[in-house]
Amino acid sequence: MPISSIFRYLLVHNAGGVNNAIELCKKLKHCEVFVDTSTAYSNSNRRLKIEERVYRLPYPAQRFLEYAR
């Protein structure tokens, strides 16, 4: 399988899934909070403090999703 196919699959299913959930919440009348816990359990077996960081993308996230589709 070409690396571009793997990248496309991961991008659409990982980032795209979160984006779809956010769009759904925007349409719900009584949704006050959206909490994404996709990485909450990563490395849960480690006793070290694990910091979650947000890295800026070189392009808007929507551009990546449009490319992948």
C-alpha positions in Angstrom: 0.0 0.0 0.0 1.5 3.4 -1.0 2.4 5.7 1.9 0.0 8.4 0.4 -2.9 5.9 0.8 -2.0 5.2 4.4 -1.6 8.9 5.2 -5.0 9.7 3.5 -6.7 6.9 5.5 -5.2 8.0 8.8 -6.0 11.7 8.2 -9.6 11.1 7.1 -10.4 8.7 10.0 -8.5 10.4 12.8 -8.8 14.2 12.2 -11.9 13.8 10.0 -13.7 11.9 12.7 -13.1 14.6 15.3 -14.2 17.2 12.8 -17.4 15.3 12.1 -18.2 15.0 15.8 -17.7 18.8 16.3 -20.0 19.5 13.4 -22.6 17.2 14.8 -22.4 19.0 18.2 -22.9 22.3 16.6 -26.2 21.1 15.2 -27.4 19.7 18.6 -29.6 22.2 20.5 -28.7 21.1 24.0 -25.0 20.2 23.6 -23.0 22.5 25.9 -19.6 20.8 25.9 -17.6 18.5 23.6 -14.8 16.6 25.2 -12.4 14.6 23.0 -10.6 11.9 24.9 -8.8 10.2 22.0 -5.4 10.6 23.6 -6.4 10.5 27.2 -5.4 6.9 27.6 -2.2 6.9 25.6 0.8 5.8 27.6 -1.4 5.3 30.7 1.0 2.7 31.9 3.8 5.3 32.4 4.2 6.9 35.8 5.8 10.0 34.3 4.0 13.3 33.8 2.9 13.3 30.2 2.1 16.7 28.7 -0.3 17.1 25.9 0.8 19.7 23.4 -0.9 21.4 20.5 1.4 21.8 17.5 0.6 24.4 14.9 0.1 23.1 11.4 1.9 24.8 8.5 -1.5 25.1 6.8 -5.1 25.3 8.0 -6.4 21.8 9.1 -9.3 22.1 6.6 -6.7 22.2 3.8 -5.3 18.8 4.9 -8.7 17.3 5.0 -9.7 18.6 1.6 -6.5 17.2 0.1 -7.1 13.8 1.7 -10.6 13.5 0.3 
